[in-house]
Amino acid sequence: MPPGATESLGGASIPLAANLMSWCEDFAGHWTLGGGGTGNNTSPIPSPTNTLTQVSAVQTPDGTGLGADTGKGFTPTALRYDAGRSSFWVGCLGWNLDSGGNGQTNTALVEFDAATLQGGTATIKSTISLVGYHVGIQGVCINGAGYLLTANNSENFYNTWDRATGAHVAQYASPKPQPNGIEWDTSRNCYWASFNGDTNLYQLDSSFNIIYTISVASQTGAIDHFHYDAARDILWCSTGANASFDTVWSFDPVAKRFVNCFTLDHSQAIEGLYVSGTTLMVANDGYFHSAPPANVPAPYNVNNIQTYTLPGTMPAQIYQKAISQYQGGGVGPFGRYPDRVILNRGAGNTSADFISLSRPSDAAAVQNTFSIYMRSTDGVSSYNVGIRLLNGTQQNKTVTGAWTRFLFTGTALALAQAQIVTRGATGTPGTNDNMVDLLVTAAMVQTGAAATAYNARLGA
């Protein structure tokens, strides 16, 4: 325990009980994920092993004044469906090659007849020139006012445009440098945004103020573009480095966690996406990145709009993750942000099917008490989760949306590990839930059969 640490009891100052477990609040950095059976911890994120095969591809046309090399098509940088006009709007970057190309010649929004982007030859319906407002263009969405909204990562502005006339409507300052992906969430009346090289996902209000930040570092890598799927209430996100196969992720805005991930077998330069039912479409600027430094190889070095088919039933993903200092649930019982722990043991329901988060202690082989504060991340759900000291037994606890201190007392092995676990077929009082999503903090192991005041031991 910290030297001289005391607590007040009846007016007297007495030493705090020793905490025999270090890093008692750093579950993401110093606790260990483990598993077995269907909970085997082979990947801490939804595994991108589900590969989608390209169904069709339509090359972008050269257009007039769109900066394309003859026969290669203009460089697409966004893809947005417009139901009111039966169209797709595609961003045109306005130059041909990433390095050593013809430089900026134009930047535009190009409107296509929707049906022609899923077969045949892409048919241009209209073009909105963005010259004077954008050096280049990245994300595009249709906002709550029904205007096209464009993002650019050079000037740090968003601009809105009238879809029917092409007239510029307004300009808005970006809350962070280099705005990239942008999408309007019709269910929450907010924007989802990404920023170049930033490993956070941002929720913005209608005035572009940041209202929520979600770290996706070590989960997906930097997010590029979005599509909000209102039918599923899912935010689809694209990621991936140029010259490597790209991935598309589905993010649950309610639970604030990634649900599924798919690898695309023909896109190595994804720029924009659209999802409807089992149809997934992406804009691919492989020709633009065929020059150094990306060097996208053939046959992926083309500028086109690609179509894929999603499964009718999304595959179950085994997702284990400890997220440090999660801010979505506010501060914990002791004034610090808790960590978030997602444990998923899959569909197996035997005692060999489990997933756990463990931390060794300094406990001697005597009676010890492990205590930990937990609540459900969303503040509403209840989960059945086990805790133990690896002494051969486990106690099931019901974790609700209220912060509660849970206790386990038993004669532990020397240097026993404290553990949070979800396991199949554990007997009375029943089986742990297959998946739990918890906020956790203030873990403690101490000698004896009762828990005393929490004594933080934040380091080794």
LINURVEN-V421390 format. One record per residue. N is the residue number from 1. BURIAL is # if it has 24 or more other C-alpha atoms within 12 Angstrom, else .. D_CENTER is the distance of its C-alpha to the mean C-alpha in whole Angstrom. Layout:
# LINURVEN-V421390
n->N burial->BURIAL d_center->D_CENTER
n->N burial->BURIAL d_center->D_CENTER
This chain:
# LINURVEN-V421390
n->1 burial-># d_center->37
n->2 burial->. d_center->37
n->3 burial->. d_center->41
n->4 burial->. d_center->43
n->5 burial->. d_center->40
n->6 burial->. d_center->42
n->7 burial->. d_center->41
n->8 burial->. d_center->44
n->9 burial->. d_center->45
n->10 burial->. d_center->48
n->11 burial->. d_center->49
n->12 burial->. d_center->49
n->13 burial->. d_center->47
n->14 burial->. d_center->46
n->15 burial->. d_center->44
n->16 burial-># d_center->40
n->17 burial-># d_center->40
n->18 burial-># d_center->38
n->19 burial-># d_center->34
n->20 burial-># d_center->35
n->21 burial-># d_center->31
n->22 burial-># d_center->29
n->23 burial-># d_center->26
n->24 burial-># d_center->26
n->25 burial-># d_center->23
n->26 burial-># d_center->21
n->27 burial-># d_center->19
n->28 burial-># d_center->16
n->29 burial-># d_center->19
n->30 burial-># d_center->22
n->31 burial-># d_center->22
n->32 burial-># d_center->21
n->33 burial-># d_center->19
n->34 burial-># d_center->22
n->35 burial-># d_center->23
n->36 burial-># d_center->25
n->37 burial->. d_center->26
n->38 burial-># d_center->23
n->39 burial-># d_center->21
n->40 burial-># d_center->21
n->41 burial-># d_center->19
n->42 burial->. d_center->18
n->43 burial->. d_center->15
n->44 burial-># d_center->12
n->45 burial-># d_center->9
n->46 burial-># d_center->10
n->47 burial-># d_center->13
n->48 burial-># d_center->13
n->49 burial-># d_center->17
n->50 burial-># d_center->17
n->51 burial-># d_center->19
n->52 burial-># d_center->20
n->53 burial->. d_center->23
n->54 burial-># d_center->24
n->55 burial->. d_center->27
n->56 burial-># d_center->28
n->57 burial-># d_center->28
n->58 burial-># d_center->29
n->59 burial-># d_center->30
n->60 burial-># d_center->30
n->61 burial-># d_center->34
n->62 burial-># d_center->35
n->63 burial-># d_center->36
n->64 burial->. d_center->39
n->65 burial-># d_center->38
n->66 burial-># d_center->34
n->67 burial-># d_center->34
n->68 burial-># d_center->34
n->69 burial-># d_center->36
n->70 burial->. d_center->39
n->71 burial->. d_center->37
n->72 burial-># d_center->34
n->73 burial-># d_center->32
n->74 burial-># d_center->30
n->75 burial-># d_center->27
n->76 burial-># d_center->24
n->77 burial-># d_center->21
n->78 burial-># d_center->20
n->79 burial-># d_center->20
n->80 burial-># d_center->21
n->81 burial-># d_center->23
n->82 burial-># d_center->26
n->83 burial->. d_center->27
n->84 burial->. d_center->30
n->85 burial->. d_center->31
n->86 burial->. d_center->30
n->87 burial-># d_center->29
n->88 burial-># d_center->26
n->89 burial-># d_center->26
n->90 burial-># d_center->25
n->91 burial-># d_center->24
n->92 burial-># d_center->27
n->93 burial-># d_center->27
n->94 burial-># d_center->30
n->95 burial-># d_center->31
n->96 burial-># d_center->32
n->97 burial-># d_center->30
n->98 burial-># d_center->28
n->99 burial->. d_center->31
n->100 burial->. d_center->34
n->101 burial->. d_center->34
n->102 burial->. d_center->36
n->103 burial->. d_center->34
n->104 burial-># d_center->33
n->105 burial-># d_center->35
n->106 burial-># d_center->34
n->107 burial-># d_center->30
n->108 burial-># d_center->30
n->109 burial-># d_center->28
n->110 burial-># d_center->30
n->111 burial-># d_center->30
n->112 burial-># d_center->31
n->113 burial-># d_center->32
n->114 burial-># d_center->29
n->115 burial->. d_center->31
n->116 burial-># d_center->32
n->117 burial-># d_center->29
n->118 burial-># d_center->28
n->119 burial->. d_center->32
n->120 burial->. d_center->35
n->121 burial->. d_center->35
n->122 burial-># d_center->33
n->123 burial-># d_center->35
n->124 burial-># d_center->34
n->125 burial->. d_center->35
n->126 burial->. d_center->35
n->127 burial-># d_center->34
n->128 burial-># d_center->33
n->129 burial-># d_center->33
n->130 burial-># d_center->31
n->131 burial->. d_center->34
n->132 burial->. d_center->34
n->133 burial-># d_center->31
n->134 burial-># d_center->28
n->135 burial-># d_center->29
n->136 burial-># d_center->26
n->137 burial-># d_center->24
n->138 burial-># d_center->20
n->139 burial-># d_center->18
n->140 burial-># d_center->20
n->141 burial-># d_center->20
n->142 burial-># d_center->22
n->143 burial-># d_center->22
n->144 burial->. d_center->24
n->145 burial->. d_center->27
n->146 burial->. d_center->27
n->147 burial-># d_center->27
n->148 burial-># d_center->25
n->149 burial-># d_center->23
n->150 burial-># d_center->23
n->151 burial-># d_center->21
n->152 burial-># d_center->22
n->153 burial-># d_center->21
n->154 burial->. d_center->25
n->155 burial-># d_center->26
n->156 burial-># d_center->24
n->157 burial-># d_center->24
n->158 burial-># d_center->23
n->159 burial-># d_center->26
n->160 burial-># d_center->27
n->161 burial-># d_center->29
n->162 burial->. d_center->32
n->163 burial-># d_center->31
n->164 burial->. d_center->35
n->165 burial->. d_center->36
n->166 burial->. d_center->34
n->167 burial->. d_center->35
n->168 burial-># d_center->33
n->169 burial->. d_center->32
n->170 burial->. d_center->30
n->171 burial-># d_center->29
n->172 burial->. d_center->26
n->173 burial->. d_center->25
n->174 burial-># d_center->21
n->175 burial-># d_center->20
n->176 burial-># d_center->19
n->177 burial->. d_center->20
n->178 burial-># d_center->20
n->179 burial-># d_center->18
n->180 burial-># d_center->16
n->181 burial-># d_center->14
n->182 burial-># d_center->15
n->183 burial-># d_center->15
n->184 burial-># d_center->17
n->185 burial-># d_center->16
n->186 burial-># d_center->19
n->187 burial->. d_center->19
n->188 burial->. d_center->18
n->189 burial->. d_center->20
n->190 burial-># d_center->17
n->191 burial-># d_center->15
n->192 burial-># d_center->12
n->193 burial-># d_center->12
n->194 burial-># d_center->11
n->195 burial-># d_center->14
n->196 burial-># d_center->16
n->197 burial->. d_center->15
n->198 burial-># d_center->13
n->199 burial->. d_center->9
n->200 burial-># d_center->8
n->201 burial-># d_center->7
n->202 burial-># d_center->10
n->203 burial-># d_center->12
n->204 burial-># d_center->16
n->205 burial->. d_center->19
n->206 burial-># d_center->21
n->207 burial->. d_center->23
n->208 burial-># d_center->20
n->209 burial->. d_center->20
n->210 burial->. d_center->17
n->211 burial->. d_center->16
n->212 burial-># d_center->13
n->213 burial-># d_center->11
n->214 burial-># d_center->7
n->215 burial-># d_center->7
n->216 burial-># d_center->5
n->217 burial->. d_center->8
n->218 burial->. d_center->10
n->219 burial-># d_center->6
n->220 burial-># d_center->6
n->221 burial-># d_center->9
n->222 burial-># d_center->9
n->223 burial-># d_center->8
n->224 burial-># d_center->11
n->225 burial-># d_center->12
n->226 burial-># d_center->11
n->227 burial-># d_center->13
n->228 burial-># d_center->14
n->229 burial-># d_center->15
n->230 burial->. d_center->17
n->231 burial->. d_center->19
n->232 burial->. d_center->16
n->233 burial-># d_center->15
n->234 burial-># d_center->11
n->235 burial-># d_center->9
n->236 burial-># d_center->10
n->237 burial-># d_center->8
n->238 burial-># d_center->10
n->239 burial-># d_center->10
n->240 burial-># d_center->13
n->241 burial-># d_center->16
n->242 burial-># d_center->20
n->243 burial-># d_center->22
n->244 burial-># d_center->20
n->245 burial-># d_center->18
n->246 burial-># d_center->15
n->247 burial-># d_center->12
n->248 burial-># d_center->11
n->249 burial-># d_center->8
n->250 burial-># d_center->8
n->251 burial-># d_center->6
n->252 burial->. d_center->8
n->253 burial-># d_center->9
n->254 burial->. d_center->12
n->255 burial-># d_center->11
n->256 burial-># d_center->8
n->257 burial-># d_center->6
n->258 burial-># d_center->5
n->259 burial-># d_center->9
n->260 burial-># d_center->10
n->261 burial-># d_center->10
n->262 burial-># d_center->13
n->263 burial-># d_center->15
n->264 burial-># d_center->18
n->265 burial-># d_center->21
n->266 burial-># d_center->23
n->267 burial-># d_center->20
n->268 burial-># d_center->20
n->269 burial-># d_center->20
n->270 burial-># d_center->17
n->271 burial-># d_center->18
n->272 burial-># d_center->17
n->273 burial-># d_center->16
n->274 burial-># d_center->17
n->275 burial-># d_center->17
n->276 burial-># d_center->20
n->277 burial->. d_center->21
n->278 burial->. d_center->21
n->279 burial->. d_center->21
n->280 burial-># d_center->19
n->281 burial-># d_center->20
n->282 burial-># d_center->19
n->283 burial-># d_center->21
n->284 burial-># d_center->22
n->285 burial-># d_center->24
n->286 burial-># d_center->25
n->287 burial-># d_center->28
n->288 burial-># d_center->27
n->289 burial-># d_center->26
n->290 burial-># d_center->28
n->291 burial->. d_center->30
n->292 burial->. d_center->29
n->293 burial->. d_center->27
n->294 burial->. d_center->25
n->295 burial-># d_center->27
n->296 burial-># d_center->26
n->297 burial-># d_center->28
n->298 burial->. d_center->30
n->299 burial->. d_center->30
n->300 burial-># d_center->26
n->301 burial-># d_center->28
n->302 burial-># d_center->28
n->303 burial-># d_center->27
n->304 burial-># d_center->26
n->305 burial-># d_center->24
n->306 burial-># d_center->23
n->307 burial-># d_center->23
n->308 burial-># d_center->22
n->309 burial-># d_center->22
n->310 burial-># d_center->19
n->311 burial->. d_center->20
n->312 burial->. d_center->22
n->313 burial->. d_center->20
n->314 burial->. d_center->17
n->315 burial->. d_center->17
n->316 burial->. d_center->16
n->317 burial-># d_center->14
n->318 burial-># d_center->15
n->319 burial-># d_center->12
n->320 burial-># d_center->13
n->321 burial-># d_center->11
n->322 burial-># d_center->13
n->323 burial-># d_center->11
n->324 burial-># d_center->14
n->325 burial-># d_center->16
n->326 burial-># d_center->13
n->327 burial-># d_center->15
n->328 burial-># d_center->14
n->329 burial-># d_center->17
n->330 burial->. d_center->19
n->331 burial->. d_center->21
n->332 burial-># d_center->23
n->333 burial-># d_center->26
n->334 burial->. d_center->28
n->335 burial->. d_center->26
n->336 burial->. d_center->23
n->337 burial-># d_center->19
n->338 burial-># d_center->19
n->339 burial-># d_center->16
n->340 burial-># d_center->14
n->341 burial-># d_center->14
n->342 burial-># d_center->13
n->343 burial-># d_center->16
n->344 burial-># d_center->17
n->345 burial-># d_center->20
n->346 burial-># d_center->20
n->347 burial-># d_center->23
n->348 burial-># d_center->26
n->349 burial-># d_center->28
n->350 burial->. d_center->30
n->351 burial-># d_center->31
n->352 burial->. d_center->29
n->353 burial-># d_center->26
n->354 burial-># d_center->24
n->355 burial-># d_center->21
n->356 burial-># d_center->22
n->357 burial-># d_center->21
n->358 burial-># d_center->24
n->359 burial-># d_center->26
n->360 burial-># d_center->30
n->361 burial-># d_center->32
n->362 burial-># d_center->36
n->363 burial-># d_center->37
n->364 burial-># d_center->41
n->365 burial->. d_center->42
n->366 burial->. d_center->43
n->367 burial-># d_center->42
n->368 burial-># d_center->38
n->369 burial-># d_center->36
n->370 burial-># d_center->32
n->371 burial-># d_center->30
n->372 burial-># d_center->27
n->373 burial-># d_center->25
n->374 burial-># d_center->23
n->375 burial-># d_center->21
n->376 burial-># d_center->19
n->377 burial-># d_center->16
n->378 burial-># d_center->16
n->379 burial->. d_center->20
n->380 burial->. d_center->21
n->381 burial->. d_center->21
n->382 burial-># d_center->23
n->383 burial-># d_center->22
n->384 burial-># d_center->25
n->385 burial-># d_center->24
n->386 burial-># d_center->27
n->387 burial-># d_center->28
n->388 burial-># d_center->30
n->389 burial-># d_center->32
n->390 burial-># d_center->33
n->391 burial-># d_center->36
n->392 burial->. d_center->36
n->393 burial->. d_center->35
n->394 burial-># d_center->32
n->395 burial-># d_center->32
n->396 burial-># d_center->30
n->397 burial-># d_center->28
n->398 burial-># d_center->27
n->399 burial-># d_center->24
n->400 burial-># d_center->24
n->401 burial->. d_center->23
n->402 burial-># d_center->25
n->403 burial-># d_center->25
n->404 burial-># d_center->28
n->405 burial-># d_center->29
n->406 burial-># d_center->30
n->407 burial-># d_center->32
n->408 burial-># d_center->33
n->409 burial-># d_center->37
n->410 burial-># d_center->39
n->411 burial-># d_center->40
n->412 burial-># d_center->38
n->413 burial->. d_center->38
n->414 burial->. d_center->39
n->415 burial-># d_center->36
n->416 burial-># d_center->34
n->417 burial-># d_center->30
n->418 burial-># d_center->29
n->419 burial-># d_center->26
n->420 burial-># d_center->24
n->421 burial-># d_center->24
n->422 burial-># d_center->23
n->423 burial-># d_center->26
n->424 burial-># d_center->28
n->425 burial->. d_center->31
n->426 burial-># d_center->32
n->427 burial->. d_center->35
n->428 burial->. d_center->36
n->429 burial->. d_center->34
n->430 burial->. d_center->32
n->431 burial-># d_center->29
n->432 burial-># d_center->26
n->433 burial-># d_center->23
n->434 burial-># d_center->21
n->435 burial-># d_center->18
n->436 burial-># d_center->17
n->437 burial-># d_center->15
n->438 burial-># d_center->17
n->439 burial-># d_center->17
n->440 burial-># d_center->20
n->441 burial-># d_center->22
n->442 burial-># d_center->26
n->443 burial-># d_center->27
n->444 burial-># d_center->31
n->445 burial-># d_center->33
n->446 burial-># d_center->37
n->447 burial-># d_center->40
n->448 burial-># d_center->42
n->449 burial->. d_center->41
n->450 burial->. d_center->40
n->451 burial-># d_center->37
n->452 burial-># d_center->38
n->453 burial-># d_center->36
n->454 burial-># d_center->33
n->455 burial-># d_center->34
n->456 burial-># d_center->31
n->457 burial-># d_center->31
n->458 burial-># d_center->28
n->459 burial->. d_center->29
n->460 burial->. d_center->31
